[in-house]
Structure formats: structure tokens, C-alpha cells
Amino acid sequence: MEKDWGFAALIEYGGKRILFDTGDNPDILANNARAKQVDLSRLDFVVLSHRHGDHMGGMEYLQSVNPKVRIYAPKENFGVYGFSLPSSFYRRDESLAPEQRYYDGSLPAVMKFGSAWPRANFELIEKTTEIARGIHLIALVSDRPTTLELRELSLAIETPDGVVLVVGCSHPGIDRIVEAATSINQRIHLVAGGFHLVVAKDEEIERIVLGLHDKWGVEYVAPGHCTGEPTFAALKRTFGARYLYAGLGTTIALGATPRSLDGADQGPTGARHEEELGIYRLFARGEVER
């Protein structure tokens, strides 16, 4: 498998196959999916967490193998995923000749604006939404200076053991995302993905890590991508055996006791019933080995 900065994960749970983000590069996504024997033509839906290239860079490959798959993405004004507005949004002046007016003065009821992928089957999400039974998209907006107003989706799956939360980059703040997830279920079983603390100071890292562990009661963590090496270390110290390695190619078996599986241990885990067994695979993300 080929390492890169991008992030993508396949989640299999409750009979659903979900691709969360597409990595940084279409060729790397294709190569790593083949290496993990993941068929991206068989997906129930895709979630694009946000508009940064290291999360949607594999779209070209995805569209080549699964052009009709439904893709959930954040709704942003005139964003890369497309946009629409009622034509009543702007002021008119009927004193102008028709040829000098927008649409010659005969406007459509709704004005649709282009997407970077015009043939993609996007469904834009503006607020936290249950998109399938027990599967939610948490929609938040960043208030951080470097990513102000960036909209981001996180995936929250209800399981018998609590919420399994998959995050892309956590630009709105991993603490805010976890807090939002507690409105679905107070018990947060697992948080996996990028925590966006890669350049954070030790004091900020300590505040976030202790908040996840003590305030929100997160049971397991499987951090990666933009979490940052000092944060990996801090999470390992705090969560101990409940810190799961989630590097490139890792499969995490969900259940009462989530665990990372190596290549020789891909069988069923101790989940109570087969239908409760979930799998979280990271096959298009690469960072320095830890």
C-alpha cells in the first residue's frame, strides 16, 4: 500500500458499506483499495467530510468505478459540490431592457450553480441529519481563524455499545463534534479519524485529550491523519489499552471491545451477533508510521 497525507475509510456496519472521504490522490485510492481488496463499485453511499483536497482528491477514481453512487457533502454557498438558490435572492430593476437583465428578465424559480463534479450524485447536508436508520451526519461549521466558516460533516453510527464517531479533520473542533454526538447518545464508544491537532501546543492537546476522556467519557480512540504525533502520544498515555492503532491499511473490528486487526487476524470478533459486527478500514490514508 502507498502512503500519502490523504484520508479515506470504509465502514461496514448494519449491512451498509460507506466510504468516508476519498483520500488525496485518485491513483493512490485505486491502488490501496485494490491492495485491501475493496470494491468501490459496491457502496451504499459516500460521505465527503469537507472540501479540502486531501479528503476529496480521489473523486476521479471513485466516479470512474461508481458514477451513480449517492455522495453526501456539506452544503456551502457556491461551493465545489454545487449550490442552488431561489431566484428571488437578488434585487431587480424592471426599467432595464430585457436583454440587459439577468435571463432576459425571465428567471427560473431556482438558480442552480455548478459543481467541480457535474455528473456526481450529490446530496448536500446543511444540518445534522439521520440519513439511514441509526446513521447520522453531524454538520458543524468551523469558528477557527484558519478555517473560518468551513463546513464539515462527521459520521455517527448508533451501535448497541454507543456511538461510533468517524471524523475527517475535525476543523470545528473534535470536542464540539463529540459534544454534538452526545445528543444522539450520551455514550460515545469510539472516535476514529483526524482530530486536527497536528500543530497544537501541549496545553491545547492536554485540554482536548482530558476532555475526551474525562468530560465526554469517550471509551476508545483510533486517531490518525491530522491528529499529530504529540497528540498520538498523549492519547496513548491517557487511554492506554483503549487507544487503537489506525495507520494505513488497518482494519478495526467494532463491537463491545473494538480492536485493530493485523493481516493475519481478520476474522470475526466478540460482537454479540453477526449483524452487530462492524468493520472500519483505513486504506487510503498514509502518515509516518508510529
Secondary structure, DSSP 8 states (H G I E B T S, - for coil): ----S---EEEEETTEEEEE---S-HHHHHHHHHHTT--TTS-SEEE---S-HHHHTTHHHHHHH-TT-EEEEE--TT-TT-EEEEGGGS---TTS-GGGSGGGG---SEEEE--SSTTSEEEEE-S-EEEETTEEEEEEE--SGGGTT-EEEEEEEEETTEEEEEES--TT-HHHHHHHHTTT-S-EEEEEEE-S-TT--HHHHHHHHHIIIIIS---EEEEEGGG-HHHHHHHHHHHGGGB----TT-EEE-SSS-EEE-TT--S--S-SSGGG--EEEE-S------
